[in-house]
Amino acid sequence: MQITNFMSVDLEDYYCDLPFSKWKDYPERVVNNTHKILQLFKQNNVKATFFTLGYVAEKFPDLIHEIIQDGHELGSHTYSHLDLRKHSQEIIIEDIKKSIKILKDVSGQEILGFRAPFFSIDKKSFWVFDLLKELFVYDSSIFPVKTPLYGIPNAPRTIYKPTVKNPITDNAHGKLIEIPAATHKFPIYGNVPIAGGFYLRFLPYRYLKYGIESNNKNQNPVMMYIHPKDIDPQMPKIKDYTWYYYYNLKNAFTKFEQLLQDFKFSSAKTILKI
């Protein structure tokens, strides 16, 4: 029987890695790019979780209505794309709660899941799991890899229930479910990120496919993700962005389409049966 994997979209615009105060200076591209993703999902009978910025839901409610009408799930991605490592607890709590309210008001859905922007979970931000277990049923912010930008290489690679004081350890009796981003364990090197986004654009498709298949053979569904900007070859140049924002954008759509054809995907809510 074919394993059903998790599909997710980090619903944000191309400029959202910039400070929030600069967002107004850039034209939006998220609506058209999200329509492309929604069409691919329809063609391949895929349901997904859209981890959505409260800002995007507030600004483009019609887009959110389309997502809901197509049978997808909404999760929170904060309101203003906060890096949890760089802000006070007070600001983060206010921002996440604001996002939940807007998402619920616009969609009419309960918001069950969360993903931290930039996968910004480290020892300094472990405290947030105390908040997440009160606000959400599941989280997908742990990336069990080591990169210059983020990652916790010794975190579990499969679904588990994090211990609040040390979220990279399993607590069988915990409330919150953690769905780590997909990795492939490579001998000697360690965990290789295969979850999507930049890795979809950077890695050969054959390796991505092999990594997912290896997980699925062990009966482990993987969490994949895409940003609308990942399939936008005409994404405007931003001087503050480095090379990896633009690497291989021209081939990402085709690779993502192939991924949807080769594997079965659904939303976190559906797979977790919540």
Phi, psi and omega per residue, in radians:
M1 nan 2.319 -3.101
Q2 -1.244 2.302 3.106
I3 -1.242 2.430 3.011
T4 -1.636 2.102 -3.129
N5 -1.667 2.874 3.134
F6 -1.494 2.270 3.000
M7 -2.005 2.351 3.135
S8 -2.437 2.688 3.066
V9 -2.164 2.213 2.982
D10 -1.501 1.738 -2.974
L11 -1.472 1.673 -3.110
E12 -2.615 2.877 3.102
D13 -1.679 2.947 -3.027
Y14 -1.089 -0.440 -3.077
Y15 -1.596 0.042 -2.971
C16 -1.353 -0.070 2.982
D17 -1.451 -0.145 3.057
L18 -1.426 2.833 3.029
P19 -0.968 2.507 -3.049
F20 -0.954 -0.602 -3.099
S21 -1.119 -0.341 -3.103
K22 -1.624 -0.183 -3.013
W23 -1.043 -0.610 -3.079
K24 -1.132 -0.257 -3.072
D25 -1.479 -0.050 -3.031
Y26 -2.146 2.456 3.089
P27 -1.269 2.558 -3.110
E28 -1.328 2.617 3.028
R29 -2.367 -0.012 -2.999
V30 -1.208 -0.563 -3.063
V31 -1.157 -0.923 -3.118
N32 -1.111 -0.726 -3.136
N33 -1.174 -0.621 3.096
T34 -1.208 -0.622 3.064
H35 -1.025 -0.679 3.103
K36 -1.087 -0.735 3.126
I37 -1.163 -0.762 3.129
L38 -1.059 -0.669 3.119
Q39 -1.143 -0.752 3.084
L40 -1.063 -0.731 3.115
F41 -1.072 -0.742 3.112
K42 -1.078 -0.805 -3.091
Q43 -1.105 -0.490 -3.070
N44 -1.955 0.213 3.085
N45 0.967 0.841 -3.111
V46 -1.908 2.343 2.929
K47 -1.902 2.584 -3.034
A48 -2.471 2.877 2.962
T49 -1.740 2.156 3.105
F50 -1.726 1.747 3.052
F51 -1.313 1.830 -2.832
T52 -1.951 2.334 2.991
L53 -1.164 2.362 3.052
G54 -1.000 -0.607 3.107
Y55 -1.029 -0.776 -3.123
V56 -1.158 -0.751 3.125
A57 -1.101 -0.683 -3.135
E58 -1.174 -0.683 -3.057
K59 -1.467 -0.542 -3.056
F60 -2.261 1.114 -3.100
P61 -1.070 -0.555 3.131
D62 -1.113 -0.610 3.083
L63 -1.120 -0.739 3.113
I64 -1.093 -0.714 3.119
H65 -1.081 -0.680 3.094
E66 -1.109 -0.741 3.136
I67 -1.060 -0.794 -3.136
I68 -1.167 -0.751 3.138
Q69 -1.077 -0.506 3.107
D70 -1.424 -0.005 3.041
G71 1.577 0.305 -3.138
H72 -1.604 2.935 -3.122
E73 -1.860 2.588 3.005
L74 -1.816 2.436 2.954
G75 -2.246 2.951 -3.136
S76 -1.583 2.445 3.046
H77 -2.181 0.514 -2.975
T78 1.273 3.089 3.082
Y79 -1.485 -0.811 -2.957
S80 -2.114 0.492 3.054
H81 1.029 0.887 -3.102
L82 -1.292 2.368 2.910
D83 -1.429 1.980 -3.026
L84 -1.139 -0.289 -3.134
R85 -1.428 -0.171 -2.955
K86 -2.090 0.100 -3.082
H87 -2.297 2.799 -3.129
S88 -1.264 2.780 3.098
Q89 -1.024 -0.701 -3.115
E90 -1.058 -0.810 -3.135
I91 -1.137 -0.746 -3.110
I92 -1.136 -0.791 3.138
I93 -1.056 -0.807 -3.137
E94 -1.087 -0.738 -3.087
D95 -1.158 -0.790 -3.130
I96 -1.145 -0.760 3.133
K97 -1.131 -0.639 3.084
K98 -1.095 -0.730 -3.141
S99 -1.099 -0.747 -3.136
I100 -1.048 -0.811 -3.117
K101 -1.060 -0.809 -3.125
I102 -1.121 -0.790 -3.120
L103 -1.084 -0.722 3.114
K104 -1.162 -0.767 -3.110
D105 -1.112 -0.722 -3.090
V106 -1.328 -0.685 -3.002
S107 -1.671 -0.479 -3.007
G108 1.337 0.125 3.130
Q109 -1.708 2.652 2.871
E110 -1.305 2.450 -3.117
I111 -1.734 1.907 -2.972
L112 -1.717 -0.418 -2.997
G113 -2.236 2.849 -3.077
F114 -2.472 2.531 2.925
R115 -2.364 2.248 3.109
A116 -1.289 2.290 3.014
P117 -0.972 2.520 3.138
F118 1.107 0.261 -3.020
F119 0.813 0.796 -2.932
S120 -1.448 1.013 3.069
I121 -1.954 2.099 2.985
D122 -2.540 -3.039 -3.064
K123 -1.036 -0.555 3.127
K124 -1.223 -0.427 -3.096
S125 -1.921 0.184 3.100
F126 -1.027 -0.459 -3.115
W127 -0.991 -0.453 -3.041
V128 -1.126 -0.365 3.140
F129 -1.166 -0.452 3.025
D130 -1.084 -0.683 3.098
L131 -1.288 -0.793 -3.066
L132 -1.058 -0.666 -3.113
K133 -1.178 -0.360 3.098
E134 -1.532 -0.474 -3.020
L135 -1.782 -0.416 -2.992
F136 -2.329 2.858 3.045
V137 -1.584 -0.601 -3.128
Y138 -2.504 2.817 3.109
D139 -2.302 2.654 3.042
S140 -2.448 1.036 -3.074
S141 -1.963 -0.169 -3.114
I142 -1.529 2.230 3.044
F143 -2.093 1.848 -3.039
P144 -1.371 1.080 3.115
V145 -2.434 3.000 3.021
K146 -2.106 1.959 3.065
T147 -2.249 2.908 3.099
P148 -1.118 -0.325 -3.034
L149 -1.760 -0.537 -3.059
Y150 -2.987 3.112 3.006
G151 2.088 2.597 3.060
I152 -2.272 1.615 -2.956
P153 -1.103 -0.425 -3.112
N154 -1.671 0.182 3.072
A155 -1.333 2.717 3.081
P156 -1.018 2.562 -3.120
R157 -1.656 -0.174 -3.108
T158 -2.120 2.969 -3.081
I159 -0.986 2.363 3.115
Y160 -2.704 3.073 3.083
K161 -1.965 1.923 -3.026
P162 -1.251 2.495 2.955
T163 -1.293 2.289 -3.000
V164 -1.069 -0.758 -3.087
K165 -1.307 -0.407 3.092
N166 -2.499 1.454 -2.943
P167 -1.171 -0.041 3.064
I168 -1.671 0.125 3.020
T169 -1.959 2.608 -3.046
D170 -1.469 2.438 3.034
N171 -2.230 1.739 -3.031
A172 -0.998 -0.429 -3.094
H173 -1.755 0.147 -3.110
G174 -1.235 2.825 3.131
K175 -1.520 -0.778 -3.014
L176 -1.408 2.379 3.070
I177 -1.746 2.336 3.084
E178 -1.885 2.270 3.078
I179 -2.029 1.665 -3.097
P180 -1.157 2.642 3.039
A181 -1.149 2.607 -2.971
A182 -1.173 2.383 3.040
T183 -2.386 2.811 3.004
H184 -2.115 2.219 -3.113
K185 -1.409 1.982 -3.082
F186 -1.812 2.273 -3.107
P187 -0.921 2.385 3.115
I188 1.264 -0.919 -3.078
Y189 -1.154 -0.768 -3.088
G190 1.971 -2.613 -3.058
N191 -1.434 2.250 3.099
V192 -1.873 2.228 3.142
P193 -1.242 2.231 3.126
I194 -2.272 0.273 -2.908
A195 -1.277 -0.363 -3.100
G196 2.331 -2.721 3.135
G197 1.003 -2.254 3.125
F198 -1.017 -0.637 -3.081
Y199 -1.210 -0.541 3.007
L200 -1.067 -0.724 -3.108
R201 -1.340 -0.575 -2.989
F202 -1.527 -0.773 -3.022
L203 -1.466 2.610 3.039
P204 -1.055 2.447 -3.102
Y205 -1.032 -0.628 -3.134
R206 -1.020 -0.645 3.132
Y207 -1.253 -0.724 3.081
L208 -1.004 -0.811 -3.129
K209 -1.084 -0.776 3.134
Y210 -1.078 -0.708 -3.141
G211 -1.125 -0.740 3.106
I212 -1.153 -0.781 3.139
E213 -1.047 -0.669 3.140
S214 -1.113 -0.725 3.065
N215 -1.121 -0.806 -3.075
N216 -1.138 -0.572 3.103
K217 -1.090 -0.478 3.085
N218 -1.626 0.273 3.105
Q219 1.133 0.498 3.115
N220 -1.907 1.979 3.017
P221 -1.238 2.563 -3.125
V222 -1.923 2.679 3.078
M223 -1.701 2.002 3.084
M224 -1.853 2.790 3.107
Y225 -2.609 2.766 3.070
I226 -2.506 2.587 2.952
H227 -1.838 2.549 3.038
P228 -0.926 -0.623 -3.115
K229 -1.194 -0.346 -3.102
D230 -1.169 -0.351 -3.117
I231 -1.964 0.473 -3.065
D232 -2.056 1.569 -3.125
P233 -1.095 -0.365 3.139
Q234 -1.704 0.332 3.140
M235 -0.955 2.213 -3.097
P236 -1.042 2.560 3.111
K237 -1.315 2.319 3.075
I238 -2.127 2.171 -2.996
K239 -1.102 -0.433 -3.139
D240 -1.399 -0.168 -3.116
Y241 -1.594 2.532 3.135
T242 -1.680 -3.079 -2.972
W243 -1.032 -0.615 -2.993
Y244 -1.242 -0.260 3.055
Y245 -1.169 -0.459 -3.006
Y246 -1.968 -0.082 -3.036
Y247 -1.097 2.143 2.985
N248 0.992 0.584 3.073
L249 -1.082 -0.494 -3.054
K250 -1.191 -0.410 -3.093
N251 -1.842 -0.059 -3.009
A252 -1.165 -0.698 -3.109
F253 -1.036 -0.813 -3.123
T254 -1.110 -0.732 3.139
K255 -1.161 -0.695 3.131
F256 -1.165 -0.716 3.093
E257 -1.051 -0.741 3.117
Q258 -1.109 -0.686 3.104
L259 -1.031 -0.782 -3.120
L260 -1.168 -0.502 3.121
Q261 -1.372 -0.545 -3.028
D262 -1.518 -0.357 -3.064
F263 -2.322 2.827 3.105
K264 -1.717 2.344 -3.085
F265 -2.349 2.665 3.002
S266 -2.693 -3.130 -3.119
S267 -1.386 2.817 3.104
A268 -1.089 -0.724 -3.136
K269 -1.022 -0.734 -3.122
T270 -1.212 -0.829 -3.074
I271 -1.174 -0.715 -3.134
L272 -1.381 -0.182 3.115
K273 1.038 0.942 3.139
I274 -2.147 nan nan
